[in-house]
Amino acid sequence: MAQSVDRIRIKTKRAKEHIIDLESEIKSFFDTKPYVIGTKRNPQTRQLIYYLVSVLDVPERIAAITGDILQNLRSALDHLAYALFMVGPRGASGSPASHIYFPIYDDAVEYATKSVGKIRGMRQDAIDAINAVKPYKGGNDTIWLLHRLNNIDKHRFVILVGSAFRSMDLGAIAFWDMAEFDPALADMDPIHAFFGPTDRQFPLKVGDELFIDAPDAKVKEKLQFCFDIAFGEPGIIEGAPLIETLHGMADLVDHLLTDFALLLA
């Protein structure tokens, strides 16, 4: 019996439940205050430097949940491929479907030569629809990344993750600097405006310099720095925020299920 899109969405719904769990785990980690920031002065320029005094390792449970999310999303695509085969003439006649997978490859050439064996027996409209997705690196990088990371997680202990510098409150710095020259601003709340750095400094380590203030600047005790948990797979994805990337993957798979729904009718 062919699977309906609603049945396949059980996998994407489970992935999204895992994302909620992951967000909770990350919040618990941040609640431990894993990043301690100190200040020092450049002895030559007298510039005030904010830097990391200590950084805690990201708990392995965060990486483990990430693997569960990837597996559910990749599995949803394979379930979709199976359902597309089953509504075709070969599937309806009971032909074996053990060769069926949603084809994802490292480049367009590999896709052209190897995908045929994964979608053999599907109707031509289903094959055309899959080809239009361009499920390979350089065609649809998000779907390729999902496939690549899932393969890593299946063959190694955990996906690599670490900490990255997300943003800092430059608006408050500007406000406090102005308040030094305008006493009327002293009792007002600062205007907060967070900006991301050019260098996210992934993975963060002790001694990393986060911000260099003006010479002889006063230490701003309430200055806020924000951090991310990020992917850390060398040569594949490094420094990209974990939660945002996983949400993007989940949304992509959901959209594909919607787009392919009519082909399962």
N, C-alpha and C positions, 0 to 999 in steps of 0.2 A: 504494500500500500504506500502510495506517495505521501511524503510528509507535507503538511501545510506549513506556511510561513509562520503561523502562530506557534506551532510545535517547535520549529527551529529557534524561534525567539526565546525559548526557555533558556537556551545557552547564553544569549546576549543579556537576558535579564539576570542570570546568575553572575555573569561577568560584572554587571553594574552593581550588584549587591556586594561583590568582592571589592569594588572600587570604594564603596561607602566604608567597608571595613578597613580598607587601606588608609583612607583619609583619617579615620579614627586612630589608627596605629601611629600615623605620622604626627597627629596632634599630641598624642601621649608622649611621643619622643620629644617634640618641641617643648612640652610642659616640663621636661627635665632640665630645661635651659642648657642644651648641649653646646652652645657657642658662648665662650667667655671672651669679651672684648676689652682690651686695655689700650692705653695711650703711651706714647713716647715722643720725644722731640729729636729731630735731626740736629745733631750738634753743630753742623755748619750753617744751615739755613734757618734754624729755630722753628721750622714748620712742625705743626702738631700732627702726629700720625696715629690713626686708629687701626689696631691690628688684632689678630686672633691670638689670644693667650692659650686657649685650649679648644679642641673640637672632639666630641664624642663620636665613636663609630656608629654608623646606621645599623639598627638591629636587623639580624638576618630574617626575622619574621616579615619585615617589610618586603624583602626580596622574594620570599616564599609566596606571599599573597600576590605579588606581581605576576609570578609564574602561573598561578591559578587563573588570573584574568586573561592572560595571553592564551592559555590552553582552551578556555571556553570560547573565546572569540574565533580562534583558528578552527576549532571544532565546528562552530556554526557554519563556517564556509564549506567545510567538507560535507556537512549534513545537507546544505543547499545543493551541492553538486550531486549528491546521491538522489535527492528529490527530483532534480532535473532529469537525471537518467531514468528514474522510475516512471515518469510520465511519457517517456519516449517509447517507441515500438519495441525495442529490445528489453527495456525494463518491464514493460507490461506483459511481455511473453515469458518472463521468468529467467532471462539470461543473467549469468553471474555479474555482480557489480563490484567485485573485489578490487578492480583496477581504478575505480572512480575516486578522484580527489579533486578539490578545487585547485587548479594549477597555478603555482606561483614560482617564479624563477628569478635568477640573478640579472638577466638582461633579455633584450628582445630576441636575440638570436637563439638563446637557449630555450626561451618560451616557444618560439616557432617550431623548433625541432622536437621538443619533449612533451609539450602540452597535449598533443594529439592522443597519446596513449592514456591520458588521465580523463579525457572527456569523450572517448570513443563510445558511440551508441546513443549519445544525446541527440535530440532534434537539432536541426541546423539553426533554428532561431535561438536556442539556448547557447549553442557554441558561439554564434555571432555576438550574443550579449556578453558572454564571458570575455571574448577577445576584445570587445569594446572597453572593458574595464582596464585593460593593459596591466595585468597583474604581474609586474616585474619591475625591478629597479630601473629608474629612468622613465617608467610609464606611470605607475602609481606607487610612489615611494612609501606611503603609509601602509599599504597592504603588504608590500615586500618586507617592511620593517617588522610588522606583526609576525609574518611567517619566519623570518630569520631569528627573531628573539625567541619565538616558541620552540624552534629547533634547538637553540642553545639550552633553554631551560629543560628540555627533555633529555639532554645528554650530559648535563653538568649539574652540580649541586644547586646553585641559585644564580639568577641574573645579577650582574654587578650593578650596585647603586652606590651613591655617595652624596655629599653635600655640595651645594653651589650657592654663590652669592646672588641673591635675587634683586634687591633694591635697597635704597636708603632714603631717609627723609631730608632731601635737599631744601624743601620748602621751609622746614623748621630752622635749618641752619641760616638761611637768608633772613628769616624773621628775627632770630636771636641777634644776628649781626646788626640789623637795623635798630634793635632795642637798645644796644649799647650807646647809640647816638640820639635816641629819642625816648626819654624817660616815660612818656605817655604810653609806650607800648609794653612797659615792664610787667604790668599786671594782666595783660591780655593773653589769651591762648594763642599759641603759634598757628600759622597756616601750614597744614601738612601737605606735602607734595612729594610722592615717592618716585624715584627714577632708578631704572636698572643700569648697572655698570656695563661698559663696553666689554670688559673681561669678567666672566662669571667665576673665574679662578677655580674651575672644577678639576680635581676634587679639592675641596678646602683643606688646608693643613695649618698646623701651628706656625705662627709667624707671618701668615699672609696679611698684607697691608690692604685695608678696605677703603680708607679715605685719608687724603692728605689735606689738612686745613692750612690756613694762612700762618705766616710766621708770628709767633707769640700769641696765637689764638688761645682763648680760654677753653678748658675742657667742657664739653656740653654733655653733662651726665645723662640727660634724657634723650639723647640722640638715638633714633631707632634704625636698626639694621634688620633686614628680612632675608631669610634663607630658604632654599628649596632642597627637597630630596630629588635627585636627578639620576637618569640612566648613566651608566659608566662602562659601556661595552666598547673597547678600543676598536677603531676602524668601522664601527657600525653606528653607534649613537652615544655621544659623550656630552654631558652637561645639559641635555634637554630635560625640562621638568617632568617628573614622573606622572603626576596626576593629570596634567593637561594633555600629555601625550597619550595616555591610556583612554581618556575621555574621547579624544579624537579618533582613536582606533574603534572604540565602541560605537560611536556615531556613524563612522564609515560602514561598518558591518550592518548596522541597523538600516541604513539607507540602501545598501545593496539588497537586503532582504525585501525591502519595499519595492525596489525597482524590478526585481525578479518575480514578484508575486504573480503577475499575470501569466508568466510562463509555466506556472504550476497548476493553472486552472484546467 
